[in-house]
Amino acid sequence: MKNAKYTEIREKWRAMIRTRDDRSEIVNYDDPSFPSYSFEGHMDGSSPWIRKAHWHDDIEMMSVLTGKMAYNINGSLVEVLAGDTIFINSKQLHYSTDVKNTYCTYIITIIHPRILISSPEVESEYVLPVITNPEIQYLFFPAGSKEAKKVSKLTRELNESAGNQFEITKCFFNIWHHVLNAAKNHIPQSLDINYDHIDSLKNMIGFIKNNYAEKLSLEAIASSGNMSKSSCNNIFKKYTAHTPTDYLIRYRLDKAMELLGTTDMPIGLISMECGFASSSYMTEQFVKCYKMTPRDFRNKRH
């Protein structure tokens, strides 16, 4: 039986995205000793986790049940409709987003490839050729195809197996069979990716994370990535769907949300701690982003 305190913490952050300084996600595994996370949820335009660019060593599977959504993967936007399943490979910079505020339901699985590694031969012949292949940023299983139906069924079975490490492992091996087939026959065309730009973006995001409480200029953010202000703007828009200024505001809102949910600090003090010029401005941005006031959010979390 899971520790009650851990379960409470896990549920609190279950649908949130928390990241480290390099924008890698702190994955909220269902069991901290077993790197697997599965969740059946929903998304709309006010969901707080959309457009949060991040990456992880794990692979990610998203099966859309109803509605539609989209993924930005290394700067390329891919729409995912009901019945579709998308596989996001390890270490890809990505985020999910709504499509015109459409309500969408889905099953998401985040699981580490090491669960598959039963021997050095399996790792070298069946796992590494996929997760280290720069041509495979993602794989797409379109609705109506036999593969999509099978993979969607397996993601549901994996979600229903939460807590059963043997069943999760079995489902993951079955899913990987379909991933290997798709990787062999349906490798997407190479995307126009500038990895130097991605490295610069990570540096700029890290700079924002380390200095968000201070007054930051666009020039300072761009300088941390060793580039011009216009290049900084273009790269942020391509890979995060935000300008650097908007990204900074969203990050400050993330920190405010965390403090609202975990402390009893006054809202005015939280606004100062998070780098906002005033509590009224923080409230204005909070409502604009999340369709509720900071006070309403705090009341819902407690």
C-alpha positions in Angstrom: 0.0 0.0 0.0 1.3 3.4 -0.9 2.4 5.9 1.7 -0.5 8.2 2.4 1.6 11.3 2.6 3.3 10.5 -0.8 -0.1 9.8 -2.4 -1.4 13.2 -1.2 1.7 15.0 -2.7 1.4 13.0 -5.9 -2.2 13.8 -6.4 -1.5 17.5 -5.7 0.9 17.8 -8.6 -0.5 15.0 -10.8 -1.6 17.2 -13.7 1.1 19.9 -13.2 4.5 20.2 -15.0 7.5 20.9 -12.7 10.9 21.4 -14.2 14.6 21.8 -13.3 16.8 24.7 -14.4 17.6 22.9 -17.7 13.9 22.6 -18.4 13.9 18.8 -17.8 10.7 17.7 -16.1 10.5 16.4 -12.6 8.3 13.5 -13.6 5.6 12.7 -11.0 5.9 8.9 -11.2 3.0 6.9 -9.8 5.6 5.0 -7.6 8.9 6.8 -7.0 10.8 3.5 -7.2 9.4 2.6 -10.6 9.7 5.2 -13.5 6.1 5.1 -14.9 3.3 7.6 -14.9 -0.1 7.2 -16.4 -3.1 9.5 -16.2 -6.5 9.9 -17.8 -7.4 13.6 -17.9 -8.8 16.5 -19.9 -7.6 19.7 -21.4 -9.1 23.1 -22.4 -7.8 26.6 -23.0 -7.5 27.3 -19.2 -5.6 24.2 -18.2 -2.4 25.4 -16.3 0.0 22.8 -17.9 -0.5 23.7 -21.5 2.4 25.4 -23.5 4.9 24.4 -20.8 8.0 23.5 -22.8 10.0 20.7 -21.2 11.9 17.5 -22.0 12.7 14.2 -20.2 14.6 11.0 -20.7 11.3 9.1 -20.6 9.2 8.4 -23.6 5.7 9.9 -23.7 2.6 8.4 -25.2 -0.6 10.4 -25.7 -3.9 8.8 -26.8 -6.7 11.3 -27.5 -10.1 9.9 -26.5 -12.4 12.9 -27.5 -11.8 16.3 -29.0 -8.5 17.4 -30.2 -5.2 18.9 -29.0 -1.7 19.6 -30.4 1.9 18.9 -29.6 4.8 21.2 -30.3 7.9 19.0 -30.8 11.2 20.7 -31.3 9.3 23.6 -32.9 7.0 21.6 -35.1 3.3 21.6 -34.3 1.4 18.3 -34.7 -2.4 18.1 -34.2 -3.7 15.0 -32.5 -7.4 14.1 -32.9 -9.7 11.7 -31.2 -8.5 8.1 -31.9 -4.9 9.3 -32.7 -1.9 8.3 -30.5 1.4 10.1 -30.6 4.8 8.8 -29.3 7.3 11.4 -28.2 10.8 10.1 -28.1 13.3 10.6 -25.3 15.0 14.0 -24.8 12.7 15.9 -27.2 11.8 19.5 -26.3 8.0 19.6 -26.4 4.8 20.8 -24.9 1.1 20.1 -25.4 -1.6 22.7 -26.1 -5.3 23.1 -26.8 -6.7 23.8 -30.2 -9.0 26.8 -30.2 -10.1 26.1 -26.6 -11.6 22.7 -27.6 -12.3 20.4 -24.7 -10.2 17.3 -25.0 -9.9 14.0 -23.0 -6.9 11.8 -23.2 -4.7 9.1 -21.7 -1.0 10.1 -21.2 1.8 7.7 -20.2 5.3 8.8 -19.4 7.6 5.8 -18.9 11.4 5.4 -18.8 13.0 3.1 -21.5 15.1 1.4 -18.9 12.1 -0.7 -17.9 12.6 -2.5 -21.3 16.2 -3.3 -20.7 16.4 -6.9 -19.7 19.8 -7.5 -21.2 22.6 -5.6 -23.0 21.5 -7.2 -26.3 17.9 -5.9 -25.9 19.3 -2.4 -25.0 21.7 -2.3 -28.0 19.4 -3.9 -30.6 15.9 -2.8 -29.7 16.0 0.3 -27.4 19.0 2.5 -28.2 18.3 2.5 -32.0 15.0 4.2 -31.3 15.7 6.6 -28.4 19.1 7.8 -29.8 17.9 8.2 -33.4 17.8 11.9 -34.3 15.3 11.1 -37.1 12.7 9.9 -34.6 11.5 12.9 -32.7 8.0 11.4 -32.7 5.9 8.7 -34.2 2.2 9.1 -35.1 -0.5 6.4 -35.1 -3.5 7.9 -36.9 -7.1 7.1 -35.9 -8.7 4.3 -37.8 -5.4 2.4 -38.4 -5.0 -1.1 -36.8 -1.8 0.1 -35.1 -3.5 3.1 -33.5 -6.4 0.9 -32.1 -3.9 -1.5 -30.7 -1.6 1.1 -29.1 -4.6 3.0 -27.7 -5.9 -0.1 -26.1 -2.5 -0.9 -24.6 -2.2 2.7 -23.2 -5.6 2.2 -21.5 -4.5 -1.2 -20.1 -1.3 0.4 -18.9 -3.2 3.2 -17.2 -5.5 0.6 -15.5 -2.4 -1.3 -14.3 -1.2 1.5 -12.1 0.6 0.0 -9.1 1.2 -3.4 -10.8 4.8 -3.3 -12.0 4.6 -6.6 -13.8 1.5 -5.6 -15.8 3.0 -2.2 -16.6 6.2 -3.8 -17.9 4.2 -6.3 -20.0 2.1 -3.5 -21.5 5.2 -1.5 -22.2 6.9 -4.3 -24.1 3.8 -4.8 -26.2 3.7 -1.0 -26.9 7.3 -1.1 -27.8 6.6 -3.8 -30.4 4.4 -1.3 -32.2 6.9 1.5 -31.7 9.7 -0.6 -33.4 7.4 -1.4 -36.3 6.5 2.3 -36.8 10.1 3.4 -36.3 11.2 0.9 -39.1 8.5 1.8 -41.6 7.2 5.2 -40.8 10.1 7.4 -39.7 9.0 11.0 -40.1 11.1 13.2 -42.3 13.9 15.0 -40.6 12.8 18.3 -39.1 14.7 21.5 -39.6 16.1 21.7 -36.1 19.0 23.9 -34.9 20.4 22.2 -31.8 22.6 25.3 -31.1 19.4 27.3 -30.8 17.9 24.7 -28.5 21.0 24.9 -26.3 20.7 28.7 -26.2 17.1 28.4 -25.4 17.9 26.2 -22.4 20.5 28.7 -21.2 17.9 31.5 -21.5 15.2 29.5 -19.7 17.8 28.7 -17.0 18.6 32.4 -16.6 14.9 33.2 -16.2 14.5 30.5 -13.6 17.5 31.8 -11.6 16.5 35.5 -11.8 12.7 35.6 -12.2 12.3 37.5 -8.9 14.4 40.4 -10.3 13.6 43.0 -12.9 14.6 41.4 -16.2 14.9 43.0 -19.6 14.7 41.4 -23.0 18.3 42.4 -23.5 19.5 40.5 -20.4 17.6 37.4 -21.4 19.0 37.5 -24.9 22.5 38.1 -23.6 22.3 34.9 -21.4 21.8 32.9 -24.6 24.5 34.9 -26.4 22.2 36.2 -29.1 20.4 39.3 -30.3 17.0 40.4 -29.0 15.3 39.6 -32.3 16.9 36.1 -32.5 15.8 35.6 -28.8 12.2 36.5 -29.7 12.2 34.2 -32.7 13.6 31.2 -30.9 11.2 31.6 -27.9 8.2 31.8 -30.3 9.3 28.8 -32.3 10.0 26.4 -29.4 7.7 27.7 -26.6 4.9 29.6 -28.4 5.6 32.6 -26.2 7.7 35.7 -26.5 10.5 35.9 -23.9 8.5 38.5 -21.9 5.4 36.3 -21.9 7.4 33.3 -21.0 8.9 35.2 -18.0 5.3 36.2 -16.9 4.2 32.6 -17.2 7.1 31.4 -15.2 6.4 33.9 -12.5 2.8 32.8 -12.5 4.0 29.2 -12.1 6.0 30.1 -9.0 3.1 32.1 -7.6 0.8 29.2 -8.2 3.2 27.0 -6.2 3.3 29.4 -3.3 -0.5 29.8 -3.3 -0.9 26.1 -3.1 1.8 25.3 -0.5 2.0 28.3 1.8 -0.2 30.8 3.6 1.9 33.8 2.4 -0.2 36.9 1.7 -0.9 37.4 -2.0 0.9 40.8 -1.9 4.0 39.2 -0.6 3.8 36.4 -3.1 3.6 38.9 -5.9 6.8 40.6 -4.7 8.6 37.2 -4.2 7.7 36.2 -7.8 8.9 39.5 -9.4 5.6 41.2 -10.1 5.5 45.0 -9.8 2.3 44.8 -7.8 -0.3 42.3 -6.5 -2.9 43.9 -8.8 -0.7 43.2 -11.9 -0.1 39.7 -10.8 -3.9 39.2 -10.3 -4.5 40.7 -13.8 -2.1 38.3 -15.4 -3.3 35.3 -13.3 -6.9 35.9 -14.5 -5.8 36.3 -18.1 -3.9 33.0 -18.0 -6.0 30.8 -15.7 -9.4 32.4 -15.8 -9.5 32.8 -12.0 -8.0 35.0 -9.3 -5.1 33.9 -7.2 -7.5 33.8 -4.2 -9.9 31.6 -6.0 -7.0 29.3 -7.0 -5.8 29.1 -3.4 -9.3 28.3 -2.1 -9.6 25.4 -4.6 -6.2 23.9 -3.6 -7.0 23.9 0.1 
